[in-house]
Structure formats: structure tokens, C-alpha cells
């Protein structure tokens, strides 16, 4: 695993396919669309998007996970 940002790490499982982990928990996958883009999907919902880098994929997933965790932390 290698760090992409402060909370998300990435593992290459096959050429062009990556698994993204938020604080060691699998949260999404990214697949190469072409030389300039990745399709990233969150495993727990049907949401997905095309981004320009794995760092953008990690940031998107981190924002979702942080938003989901915030109400839990307040409880």
C-alpha cells in the first residue's frame, strides 16, 4: 500500500485497477479509463465519477468517508 493523501492509501491489484483504503478499510476502487482519467467508485453506494488522478480519487473518497463519520463522532 502507498499513501495518496492523509487518510487514503492505494493498492494496485492489477494493471489499471486500484483498491483504495480509508484508514485501512476498503472503501473504493479506481480503474484506468484512458491515459488521462480514472473511474472511481465507492463500494458502499452506487456513486462513482471520473477523475484525473488517483489523488483526486482519494480526495473524493476521503471527503465522503469524513462526512459519513462526522455524525457518528458527534453522537
N, C-alpha and C positions, 0 to 999 in steps of 0.2 A: 504494500500500500504506500502511496505517496500523497503528501498533503497538497490540497488545491487551495484551501483557504483556512481560516481559523478552526472551523468545526467539521469540514467535509474532507474526506480522503477518497482516493480513487484507486481502483484495481483494474488492470487490463486483463480481461478474461479470454479474449480472442482478438485477432486483428480487427480494429474498428469497433470493438464492443467494450464498454467500461461499466463497472459497477461503482456506484457512489454511496459512501457510508457517512452518516451523520453521527458523530460521537460513537463510532464503532458499530452502529446499527444500519443495516442495508436499507436505503430509502429510495434509490432510483437507479436507472440505467441510462447510459448515453450511447448512441450508435452513430457512427460516421455517416453523414448524408452525402457529402462530397468533400473536396479539399478545404472548403471554407465554412462548413457547418456541421453541427451535431444535432440529432434529435434526442432530447432528454425527456424522460418520463418519470413521474413519481409513482412508486409501486403501490401506494395505498389509495390512489384515486385514479380516475381516468384522465387526469390532466397531463399535458405534455406540451412541449414547444420546441422550436428550432432556435438554436443559439450559435454564436460564432466561435465559442471556445469551451473547453472543459471548465475553465474558471467561471465563465458565465453560467454554465450548468450548475456548478457547485453553489454559486451565489443564489441562484433561483431556488434550489432545494433548501439551502440554509435558511432563506427568508421564510419559506413555508413551514419548515420544522420549528423555527423560532416562534412563529405566530401560533402554531398549534401548542407549543409547550408553555407559552406565556400564561394562558388561563389556568393551566394545571399548577403552575408555580404560585399563582395568586391564591389558590384555594387552600 
